[in-house]
Amino acid sequence: MDLKQSEVTEAKSSIEEPPELELKDLPSHLEYAYLEENDKLPVIIAKGLKDDEKEALLKVLKSHKRAIAWKITDIKGIDPRFCTHKILMEDGVHNHNSKSQDGLNPKFTRPWVSPVHCVPKKGGITVVANEENELILTRLVTGWRVCIDYRKLNEATRKDHFPLPFMDQMLETD
């Protein structure tokens, strides 16, 4: 698409027409709070906040709610067609937008599920004695890292060698 020929479409902001959002389950230390009545304009906050901290945070968020994007058209100055990425599937790979029996979008689930693994962060190495008093090297675990295996998704995806506009195209636009 030619950057100069793009048409700006005027969509109502989420403040004027709050979208119906599918909220996911949150970890136990987080909770949803809402900036509008009737559970509209959700934000995620820490569950452990004191009442006065929560009230102060929500007051600031409500006063600046136009700075939050609940949908892509809330981001002003950027045509959504330039910042939305489409995953193009190889021929023969089942690709449709309808929901499967379990309610999941099959485009991002079967048959190319991307497994999530929690792996230990590499820390230092220390020497510890085992049950037989033998000294063995042991790697210290200093934390955990989440890794996602995208190999199956990458196999099913048609390669797009130029997913972003060229820099000179971006600089030449008015």
Backbone as CSV, one residue per row, in Angstrom:
resi,resn,N_x,N_y,N_z,CA_x,CA_y,CA_z,C_x,C_y,C_z
1,MET,0.850,-1.169,0.000,0.000,0.000,0.000,0.895,1.231,0.000
2,ASP,0.546,2.207,-0.780,1.295,3.454,-0.845,0.966,4.292,0.382
3,LEU,2.001,4.711,1.077,1.793,5.467,2.311,1.078,6.786,2.057
4,LYS,1.298,7.397,0.901,0.701,8.701,0.619,-0.791,8.596,0.315
5,GLN,-1.243,7.407,-0.086,-2.640,7.256,-0.487,-3.521,6.720,0.633
6,SER,-2.972,6.518,1.821,-3.791,5.951,2.892,-4.862,6.947,3.315
7,GLU,-6.010,6.412,3.618,-7.123,7.243,4.061,-7.226,7.141,5.576
8,VAL,-7.414,8.237,6.216,-7.585,8.232,7.659,-9.057,7.976,7.948
9,THR,-9.314,6.914,8.688,-10.696,6.599,9.042,-10.937,7.079,10.459
10,GLU,-12.044,7.731,10.657,-12.393,8.253,11.970,-13.240,7.229,12.706
11,ALA,-12.668,6.635,13.719,-13.401,5.706,14.573,-13.598,6.377,15.923
12,LYS,-14.702,6.050,16.562,-14.944,6.628,17.883,-13.946,6.040,18.874
13,SER,-13.491,6.872,19.796,-12.517,6.408,20.781,-13.205,5.489,21.782
14,SER,-12.387,4.755,22.524,-12.911,3.852,23.550,-13.589,4.610,24.671
15,ILE,-13.251,5.879,24.846,-13.888,6.685,25.883,-15.346,6.936,25.497
16,GLU,-15.590,7.231,24.209,-16.956,7.504,23.732,-17.777,6.219,23.617
17,GLU,-17.147,5.162,23.092,-17.808,3.864,22.930,-16.896,2.781,23.499
18,PRO,-16.991,2.495,24.799,-16.108,1.474,25.379,-16.307,0.122,24.709
19,PRO,-15.206,-0.529,24.328,-15.329,-1.828,23.655,-15.693,-2.932,24.639
20,GLU,-16.302,-3.981,24.116,-16.552,-5.179,24.914,-15.272,-5.996,24.863
21,LEU,-14.615,-6.147,25.992,-13.336,-6.839,26.035,-13.476,-8.181,26.732
22,GLU,-12.716,-9.155,26.258,-12.679,-10.459,26.896,-11.521,-10.433,27.890
23,LEU,-11.853,-10.363,29.180,-10.828,-10.260,30.206,-10.310,-11.641,30.570
24,LYS,-9.012,-11.740,30.698,-8.356,-13.008,31.019,-8.197,-13.137,32.526
25,ASP,-8.004,-14.363,32.989,-7.691,-14.585,34.394,-6.333,-13.973,34.683
26,LEU,-6.201,-13.374,35.849,-4.961,-12.709,36.229,-4.253,-13.496,37.316
27,PRO,-2.930,-13.312,37.425,-2.216,-13.910,38.559,-2.789,-13.380,39.873
28,SER,-2.542,-14.082,40.948,-3.175,-13.756,42.231,-2.778,-12.388,42.774
29,HIS,-1.671,-11.822,42.346,-1.232,-10.527,42.871,-1.766,-9.334,42.067
30,LEU,-2.563,-9.606,41.038,-3.128,-8.541,40.199,-4.648,-8.608,40.204
31,GLU,-5.273,-7.469,39.874,-6.730,-7.431,39.767,-7.142,-6.383,38.743
32,TYR,-8.375,-6.495,38.272,-8.926,-5.495,37.360,-9.567,-4.369,38.161
33,ALA,-9.412,-3.165,37.669,-10.144,-2.007,38.171,-10.728,-1.337,36.936
34,TYR,-11.749,-0.534,37.107,-12.447,0.047,35.961,-12.472,1.563,36.080
35,LEU,-12.251,2.232,34.951,-12.238,3.687,34.937,-13.610,4.273,34.653
36,GLU,-14.564,3.435,34.242,-15.943,3.855,33.991,-16.878,2.903,34.722
37,GLU,-18.098,3.342,34.945,-19.101,2.494,35.592,-19.478,1.338,34.679
38,ASN,-20.160,0.362,35.218,-20.620,-0.827,34.498,-19.451,-1.630,33.928
39,ASP,-18.363,-1.670,34.669,-17.179,-2.456,34.283,-16.653,-2.094,32.899
40,LYS,-16.570,-0.807,32.608,-16.040,-0.329,31.334,-14.648,0.250,31.542
41,LEU,-13.803,0.155,30.526,-12.431,0.658,30.510,-11.592,0.032,31.634
42,PRO,-11.307,-1.269,31.512,-10.545,-1.955,32.550,-9.053,-1.624,32.512
43,VAL,-8.449,-1.609,33.688,-6.999,-1.504,33.842,-6.584,-2.585,34.834
44,ILE,-5.338,-2.978,34.781,-4.820,-3.993,35.689,-3.956,-3.297,36.727
45,ILE,-4.257,-3.572,37.989,-3.503,-2.948,39.083,-3.071,-4.027,40.075
46,ALA,-2.150,-3.667,40.952,-1.688,-4.590,41.988,-2.787,-4.802,43.020
47,LYS,-3.000,-6.036,43.400,-4.048,-6.355,44.361,-3.677,-5.905,45.772
48,GLY,-2.390,-5.808,46.068,-1.948,-5.496,47.415,-1.940,-4.020,47.775
49,LEU,-2.472,-3.163,46.902,-2.495,-1.735,47.219,-3.455,-1.454,48.360
50,LYS,-3.080,-0.491,49.197,-3.988,-0.043,50.254,-5.122,0.742,49.604
51,ASP,-6.229,0.890,50.303,-7.398,1.567,49.740,-7.068,2.987,49.281
52,ASP,-6.296,3.725,50.081,-5.975,5.103,49.692,-5.026,5.133,48.496
53,GLU,-4.119,4.150,48.381,-3.212,4.063,47.224,-4.003,3.727,45.958
54,LYS,-4.928,2.774,46.098,-5.759,2.377,44.953,-6.607,3.560,44.479
55,GLU,-7.184,4.280,45.445,-8.017,5.440,45.114,-7.194,6.517,44.405
56,ALA,-5.981,6.776,44.881,-5.115,7.785,44.262,-4.700,7.352,42.858
57,LEU,-4.350,6.078,42.694,-3.959,5.566,41.378,-5.108,5.689,40.390
58,LEU,-6.302,5.254,40.788,-7.452,5.305,39.880,-7.827,6.749,39.541
59,LYS,-7.638,7.664,40.476,-7.920,9.070,40.210,-7.001,9.592,39.102
60,VAL,-5.708,9.247,39.178,-4.746,9.669,38.144,-5.089,9.012,36.804
61,LEU,-5.377,7.702,36.824,-5.702,7.000,35.583,-6.968,7.548,34.939
62,LYS,-7.976,7.850,35.747,-9.221,8.399,35.208,-8.993,9.773,34.593
63,SER,-8.124,10.571,35.206,-7.881,11.919,34.670,-7.049,11.878,33.388
64,HIS,-6.374,10.762,33.128,-5.554,10.639,31.919,-5.991,9.448,31.060
65,LYS,-7.268,9.089,31.122,-7.708,7.884,30.415,-7.604,7.981,28.900
66,ARG,-7.528,9.181,28.350,-7.358,9.297,26.893,-5.956,8.891,26.454
67,ALA,-5.036,8.766,27.400,-3.676,8.340,27.075,-3.559,6.821,26.988
68,ILE,-4.613,6.098,27.376,-4.599,4.639,27.367,-5.330,4.151,26.118
69,ALA,-4.755,3.185,25.439,-5.383,2.627,24.238,-5.984,1.264,24.573
70,TRP,-7.311,1.155,24.485,-7.975,-0.123,24.690,-8.150,-0.852,23.357
71,LYS,-8.024,-0.128,22.275,-8.052,-0.738,20.942,-7.108,0.065,20.053
72,ILE,-6.729,-0.505,18.936,-5.680,0.076,18.092,-6.063,1.442,17.538
73,THR,-7.346,1.684,17.328,-7.757,2.982,16.786,-7.664,4.100,17.819
74,ASP,-7.431,3.749,19.092,-7.220,4.775,20.119,-5.848,5.435,19.999
75,ILE,-4.938,4.823,19.249,-3.595,5.383,19.072,-3.674,6.392,17.931
76,LYS,-3.664,7.654,18.274,-3.852,8.709,17.273,-2.574,8.949,16.483
77,GLY,-2.739,9.271,15.207,-1.606,9.611,14.355,-0.998,8.429,13.643
78,ILE,-1.444,7.208,13.938,-0.907,6.019,13.280,-2.062,5.270,12.637
79,ASP,-1.972,5.083,11.339,-2.992,4.317,10.635,-2.866,2.856,11.073
80,PRO,-3.943,2.248,11.598,-3.866,0.864,12.072,-3.372,-0.125,11.019
81,ARG,-3.550,0.200,9.737,-3.090,-0.719,8.700,-1.573,-0.821,8.663
82,PHE,-0.868,0.171,9.202,0.590,0.138,9.204,1.164,-0.484,10.463
83,CYS,0.375,-0.614,11.507,0.920,-1.178,12.743,0.239,-2.490,13.126
84,THR,-0.557,-3.056,12.226,-1.190,-4.340,12.466,-0.458,-5.387,11.655
85,HIS,-0.023,-6.440,12.314,0.725,-7.495,11.633,-0.193,-8.674,11.365
86,LYS,-0.164,-9.162,10.153,-0.959,-10.320,9.790,-0.014,-11.511,9.659
87,ILE,-0.436,-12.651,10.191,0.352,-13.866,10.039,-0.187,-14.594,8.821
88,LEU,0.606,-14.657,7.773,0.211,-15.320,6.540,0.633,-16.777,6.625
89,MET,-0.329,-17.691,6.443,-0.050,-19.106,6.610,0.325,-19.724,5.272
90,GLU,1.170,-20.739,5.328,1.565,-21.482,4.137,0.345,-22.194,3.560
91,ASP,0.381,-22.478,2.247,-0.708,-23.220,1.620,-0.824,-24.595,2.262
92,GLY,-2.033,-25.032,2.458,-2.273,-26.342,3.036,-2.390,-26.335,4.550
93,VAL,-2.062,-25.218,5.179,-2.204,-25.125,6.634,-3.588,-24.579,6.912
94,HIS,-4.327,-25.269,7.776,-5.704,-24.866,8.101,-5.675,-23.511,8.782
95,ASN,-6.342,-22.529,8.185,-6.323,-21.167,8.720,-7.693,-20.546,8.540
96,HIS,-8.410,-20.336,9.635,-9.689,-19.645,9.552,-9.899,-18.883,10.843
97,ASN,-10.804,-17.942,10.816,-11.007,-17.072,11.968,-12.108,-17.530,12.907
98,SER,-12.849,-18.567,12.547,-13.918,-19.003,13.436,-13.318,-19.677,14.670
99,LYS,-14.091,-19.706,15.726,-13.582,-20.287,16.974,-13.789,-21.788,16.960
100,SER,-12.842,-22.494,17.588,-12.939,-23.943,17.663,-13.914,-24.336,18.771
101,GLN,-14.090,-25.633,18.976,-15.052,-26.114,19.971,-14.702,-25.637,21.373
102,ASP,-13.404,-25.470,21.669,-13.025,-25.023,23.005,-13.021,-23.504,23.121
103,GLY,-13.496,-22.792,22.091,-13.606,-21.340,22.144,-12.329,-20.607,21.790
104,LEU,-11.280,-21.335,21.428,-10.008,-20.701,21.087,-9.927,-20.444,19.593
105,ASN,-9.190,-19.430,19.236,-8.993,-19.123,17.828,-7.967,-20.098,17.262
106,PRO,-8.345,-20.968,16.327,-7.423,-21.998,15.843,-6.212,-21.424,15.121
107,LYS,-6.281,-20.164,14.665,-5.149,-19.575,13.974,-3.933,-19.530,14.895
108,PHE,-4.170,-19.382,16.199,-3.068,-19.249,17.129,-2.944,-20.440,18.071
109,THR,-3.724,-21.487,17.836,-3.612,-22.643,18.721,-3.198,-23.851,17.903
110,ARG,-4.079,-24.793,17.678,-3.728,-26.007,16.969,-3.559,-25.752,15.490
111,PRO,-2.725,-26.397,14.728,-1.821,-27.466,15.161,-0.426,-26.951,15.522
112,TRP,-0.228,-25.705,15.668,1.119,-25.173,15.911,1.200,-24.447,17.251
113,VAL,0.757,-25.134,18.288,0.790,-24.553,19.622,2.230,-24.152,19.942
114,SER,2.381,-22.987,20.515,3.707,-22.524,20.924,3.858,-22.774,22.413
115,PRO,4.556,-23.850,22.773,4.666,-24.185,24.193,5.425,-23.115,24.982
116,VAL,4.980,-22.898,26.199,5.627,-21.948,27.100,6.400,-22.749,28.133
117,HIS,7.655,-22.380,28.350,8.505,-23.058,29.320,9.039,-22.043,30.310
118,CYS,9.070,-22.407,31.567,9.761,-21.609,32.581,11.101,-22.273,32.817
119,VAL,12.165,-21.554,32.560,13.507,-22.108,32.715,14.278,-21.263,33.725
120,PRO,15.188,-21.899,34.450,15.940,-21.133,35.446,16.916,-20.173,34.780
121,LYS,17.030,-18.973,35.361,18.048,-18.038,34.897,19.397,-18.574,35.346
122,LYS,20.385,-18.398,34.509,21.715,-18.874,34.858,22.356,-17.895,35.828
123,GLY,22.685,-18.398,36.980,23.403,-17.592,37.960,24.845,-18.058,37.993
124,GLY,25.458,-17.933,39.125,26.826,-18.407,39.266,26.858,-19.892,39.512
125,ILE,28.065,-20.418,39.723,28.241,-21.834,40.039,28.857,-21.912,41.420
126,THR,28.369,-22.846,42.210,28.921,-23.050,43.545,29.254,-24.524,43.712
127,VAL,30.010,-24.823,44.734,30.385,-26.200,45.024,29.624,-26.631,46.273
128,VAL,28.910,-27.758,46.168,28.177,-28.295,47.308,28.539,-29.766,47.487
129,ALA,28.346,-30.252,48.682,28.615,-31.667,48.968,27.316,-32.449,48.829
130,ASN,27.411,-33.611,48.188,26.233,-34.465,48.065,26.136,-35.407,49.261
131,GLU,25.255,-36.439,49.214,25.057,-37.339,50.344,26.319,-38.106,50.719
132,GLU,27.193,-38.344,49.755,28.423,-39.104,50.023,29.609,-38.179,50.277
133,ASN,29.328,-36.914,50.605,30.347,-35.898,50.877,31.291,-35.654,49.703
134,GLU,30.810,-35.905,48.488,31.583,-35.574,47.294,31.242,-34.141,46.907
135,LEU,32.255,-33.392,46.535,32.028,-32.014,46.106,31.626,-32.004,44.640
136,ILE,30.500,-31.361,44.351,30.023,-31.284,42.964,29.694,-29.831,42.627
137,LEU,29.879,-29.503,41.357,29.524,-28.161,40.888,28.015,-28.081,40.714
138,THR,27.410,-27.011,41.193,25.969,-26.808,41.069,25.704,-25.384,40.601
139,ARG,24.849,-25.259,39.612,24.498,-23.927,39.099,23.451,-23.302,40.008
140,LEU,23.683,-22.072,40.418,22.728,-21.354,41.255,21.559,-20.856,40.404
141,VAL,20.344,-20.996,40.906,19.165,-20.455,40.226,18.847,-19.117,40.880
142,THR,18.993,-18.042,40.093,18.757,-16.700,40.634,17.379,-16.165,40.267
143,GLY,16.632,-16.912,39.503,15.303,-16.485,39.086,14.828,-17.377,37.957
144,TRP,13.713,-16.997,37.375,13.127,-17.804,36.303,12.881,-16.929,35.090
145,ARG,12.932,-17.527,33.922,12.716,-16.830,32.659,11.642,-17.594,31.887
146,VAL,10.716,-16.868,31.262,9.675,-17.496,30.447,10.162,-17.546,28.997
147,CYS,10.142,-18.728,28.421,10.560,-18.915,27.027,9.386,-19.499,26.243
148,ILE,9.175,-19.001,25.043,8.096,-19.498,24.190,8.727,-20.098,22.941
149,ASP,8.331,-21.323,22.627,8.878,-22.041,21.483,7.993,-21.779,20.265
150,TYR,8.465,-20.904,19.379,7.686,-20.522,18.203,8.055,-21.340,16.963
151,ARG,8.799,-22.421,17.092,9.243,-23.156,15.908,8.084,-23.698,15.083
152,LYS,7.053,-24.264,15.731,5.918,-24.814,14.974,5.157,-23.699,14.252
153,LEU,4.966,-22.570,14.922,4.293,-21.435,14.287,5.121,-20.927,13.115
154,ASN,6.429,-20.829,13.293,7.300,-20.361,12.209,7.265,-21.293,11.005
155,GLU,7.159,-22.612,11.247,7.071,-23.563,10.139,5.796,-23.352,9.326
156,ALA,4.703,-22.994,9.994,3.410,-22.849,9.321,3.207,-21.461,8.731
157,THR,4.129,-20.551,8.969,3.970,-19.162,8.538,4.674,-18.914,7.218
158,ARG,3.975,-18.233,6.312,4.586,-17.822,5.058,5.577,-16.710,5.359
159,LYS,6.747,-16.786,4.785,7.798,-15.822,5.094,7.494,-14.465,4.458
160,ASP,7.630,-13.425,5.252,7.448,-12.052,4.798,8.782,-11.357,5.014
161,HIS,9.548,-11.193,3.941,10.904,-10.681,4.081,10.958,-9.175,4.301
162,PHE,9.866,-8.479,4.033,9.826,-7.033,4.230,8.556,-6.642,4.977
163,PRO,8.437,-7.006,6.257,7.188,-6.749,6.975,6.961,-5.291,7.303
164,LEU,8.015,-4.473,7.340,7.872,-3.061,7.666,8.168,-2.215,6.438
165,PRO,7.604,-1.012,6.361,7.940,-0.141,5.234,9.425,0.222,5.282
166,PHE,9.980,0.493,4.123,11.373,0.931,4.068,11.497,2.300,4.717
167,MET,12.654,2.562,5.310,12.879,3.823,6.001,12.707,5.007,5.049
168,ASP,13.183,4.895,3.802,13.045,6.027,2.872,11.587,6.286,2.545
169,GLN,10.750,5.256,2.528,9.313,5.461,2.313,8.720,6.241,3.466
170,MET,9.115,5.919,4.662,8.584,6.599,5.830,9.029,8.060,5.872
171,LEU,10.270,8.313,5.496,10.811,9.683,5.564,10.248,10.584,4.466
172,GLU,9.858,9.999,3.330,9.343,10.793,2.205,7.874,11.149,2.343
173,THR,7.174,10.546,3.299,5.741,10.850,3.425,5.538,12.227,4.014
174,ASP,4.422,12.824,3.657,4.105,14.172,4.152,3.335,14.113,5.425
